[in-house]
Amino acid sequence: AFVLQVSNNDPDPTRFQWFWFVAFGISLFGLLIRANAVGRAAPNTSGRNTKKQVADCVNKSGLYSIIRHPLYVGNFFMWMGVALLTANGWFILFFIFLYVVYYERIMFAEEQFLIGKFGDEYTNWSVETPAVLPRMSHYKPSVNSFSVRRVLKQEITGLLLLCVMFLFFDQIYEFFAFQSLELNMDIWLMLCLGVGLLYTVIKIIQKTTSLLKT
């Protein structure tokens, strides 16, 4: 296992910035996977359905032509970036294990729902399409145009949460390095403030207008 050691009174607070930027890039990669899947999915599919399963059709083009569960693959990279901030190999392995166990059950339940609703249409597609490891040779361009509105509506919360998590770990690092908790105007705080403002504007638009209706 690797462990990133942060010494007390570190004279260079930017010492590990490259590591943080790599981790943030991995998280953004996951978010981009989600945005691509959500933005080009058919209406009433590929959403954040927390209360019940919703699917008016089977997505088979775009990312869904090479992988059955692009949203969960996107989630994995999003939170892998956060897990990397611990710089602890055992924790990262534990995160991967928990993620696989947790989402395997979710994917199973989702596929049972889709088999029950679409029958052979879903079964025949799923036989040819891997669950999480993409088969690039099967790629087919999306039949749906990209919906910026749907992405803003569904993915802004995830982006804000990512920024908050990076700011949180930044403050933990500052505490152990300097024995103090001070909100400095660094990149992580500026990201949180900027994305937080965008989040607020989007939520106000959702509640007061029909611009973000999908």
Order of alpha helices (4+ residues) and beta strands (2+ residues): alpha-alpha-alpha-alpha-alpha-alpha
